[in-house]
Amino acid sequence: MAYDEALAERVRDRLAELPGVTDKRMFGSLAFLTEGRLTVGVTGDDLMVRVGPAAADEALTRPGTRLMEMGGRRMRGWVRVDGAELDDDVLEEWLIRARDFVSTLPPG
């Protein structure tokens, strides 16, 4: 599956200046890692967001979200956000949520 280059560029623009952030093509998507820890990704027209298991249920109440699945398996602690919902403010909120969660994890 190809990914939305425009959305990937919007994410890259917001994360580029942060220390330790890299991007990598994975499984037909573009993943963004913080200090080696998978943080967010662009898959198709959507954003994959790592929110953590404790925050996943609440995240799924937000507009345009659904469980993240890859290869038929649910990804615990991840949500998928419909690209149509990602105006600049909403995109920024999701990126902050993902970075906040990943900052609690041990180095990758």
Long-range contacts (C-beta under 8 A, 24 or more apart in sequence): 1-28, 1-29, 1-43, 1-44, 2-28, 2-44, 3-28, 3-29, 3-30, 3-42, 3-43, 3-44, 4-42, 4-44, 4-45, 4-46, 4-83, 7-42, 7-45, 7-47, 7-83, 7-86, 8-42, 10-86, 10-88, 10-91, 11-40, 11-42, 11-47, 11-91, 11-95, 14-91, 14-92, 14-95, 15-95, 18-99, 27-70, 33-108, 34-99, 34-102, 34-103, 35-107, 35-108, 36-107, 36-108, 37-102, 37-105, 37-107, 37-108, 38-102, 38-108, 39-98, 39-99, 39-102, 40-94, 40-95, 40-98, 43-80, 44-83, 45-82, 45-83, 45-84, 46-80, 46-81, 46-82, 46-83, 47-80, 47-81, 47-83, 47-86, 47-91, 47-94, 48-75, 48-78, 48-79, 48-80, 48-81, 49-78, 49-79, 49-80, 49-81, 49-94, 49-97, 49-98, 50-77, 50-78, 50-98, 50-101, 50-102, 51-77, 51-78, 51-79, 51-97, 51-98, 51-101, 52-77, 52-101, 52-104, 53-77, 55-97, 55-101, 59-97, 77-101
